[in-house]
Amino acid sequence: MKTLLLALLVMGAAFADEPLAKLAELTADGKVYKDVTVTSVDALGIKIMHSSGFARLSFDVLSEDLKERFGYDKTRAADAKTADDLAKLKAENQAADKRAAALKEATRQYQTLTLKVTLLTSGGLVCYRHTPGAKPSAPASATSRSTGRSNTPAPVKTEHGSPLFVTGMGVLGPGEVRTVKAARDGVVKLDGQTLEHWVVK
């Protein structure tokens, strides 16, 4: 019966302009609200408009007669609170991740690099620092363990320094050169080698 009453109240709020209830006064959690209009009801409580503004009141702070009047159901409220808590926790975690990412971005020290692509991978590009007019040494070849045959070129040291693993440069082919602003972001393992990881701004 309570569930049916609650459903009817919610449907009424959705399809009619009439308020669910009007109260001259409502006391909740030690606070007195004047000229109260109940605008919506859900499993966790009610939303009201009052003489000083708007408020959301949980059933926990309402009197027993108001709980009864607006269809409070303890089991339904507990289920809704669990879902609500999980949603809040997820939102808080997402906000924390965004703050951490923003802080990391703010502390990165970008510098201008001219890079030449030597190898494409699924996660980024293997590049080396490029100086116009300089000639890199010939790259070595990776050898397949299963066949013993030469595979894709492995990143090697050249006259331009050690190879770098770069993300954020977009899709480029071997031999292409770009001047970018990039910051170091740790290291990555690639084909058994440890490469500096650089992130393009």
Secondary structure, DSSP 8 states (H G I E B T S, - for coil): -HHHHHHHHHHHHHH-SS-SEEEEEEEETTEEEEEEEEEEE-SSEEEEEETTEEEEEEGGGS-HHHHHHTT--HHHHHHHHHHHHHHHHHHHHHHHHHHHHHHHHHH---EEEEEEEEEE-SS-EEEEE--TT-------EEE-TTT--EEEE----BTTBS-EEEESS-S--TT-EEEEEEEEEEEEEETTEEEEEEEE-
